Amino acid sequence: MKVYVVIFATLLFVGCSSPKQEAAVKPADENAAVQFLSDLSKAQNDFHLRTRRYALTTDELIDAHFLKAEPSPDKTGYDFTMRPAPDAESYVIIAKPLQAAATAHSFFMDQTGVIHAEVGKEATASSPKLS
């Protein structure tokens, strides 16, 4: 009887301690990334018209009701980073795909609203413009 209890306990322990499976990373949805960059550009322009400066965070744009929500990396497959200038007179947004892929674009946008794209490396102001 003791042998069965030990075997049962061992199987139970092994079954409960299996390695956790990591959630799959969503492939880059370039259309969603470009749409968010366009929405962000409009929100920043509207915010600038009201306050005479650009927002320092996306939360500031959301609180001012110029932006609905920050994009979820789970839905877009992109990580967005906004880097405002210390004087809030300019900003840069970098959008990088969460999953490295040979064909996935990274994007760059600043206060001009022009979106630049690169494949295989981080986009910059000197990257080709998105047409």
FENGIPE-V893637 format. One record per residue. SS is DSSP state (h for helix, s for strand, l for the rest). Layout:
ss=SS
ss=SS
//
This chain:
ss=l
ss=h
ss=h
ss=h
ss=h
ss=h
ss=h
ss=h
ss=h
ss=h
ss=h
ss=h
ss=h
ss=h
ss=h
ss=h
ss=l
ss=l
ss=l
ss=l
ss=l
ss=l
ss=l
ss=l
ss=l
ss=l
ss=l
ss=l
ss=l
ss=h
ss=h
ss=h
ss=h
ss=h
ss=h
ss=h
ss=h
ss=h
ss=h
ss=h
ss=h
ss=h
ss=h
ss=h
ss=h
ss=h
ss=h
ss=h
ss=h
ss=h
ss=h
ss=l
ss=l
ss=l
ss=l
ss=l
ss=l
ss=h
ss=h
ss=h
ss=h
ss=h
ss=h
ss=l
ss=l
ss=l
ss=l
ss=l
ss=l
ss=l
ss=l
ss=l
ss=h
ss=h
ss=h
ss=h
ss=l
ss=s
ss=s
ss=s
ss=s
ss=s
ss=s
ss=s
ss=l
ss=l
ss=l
ss=l
ss=l
ss=l
ss=s
ss=s
ss=s
ss=s
ss=s
ss=s
ss=s
ss=l
ss=l
ss=l
ss=l
ss=l
ss=l
ss=l
ss=s
ss=s
ss=s
ss=s
ss=s
ss=s
ss=l
ss=l
ss=l
ss=l
ss=s
ss=s
ss=s
ss=s
ss=s
ss=l
ss=l
ss=l
ss=l
ss=l
ss=l
ss=l
ss=l
ss=l
ss=s
ss=l
ss=l
//
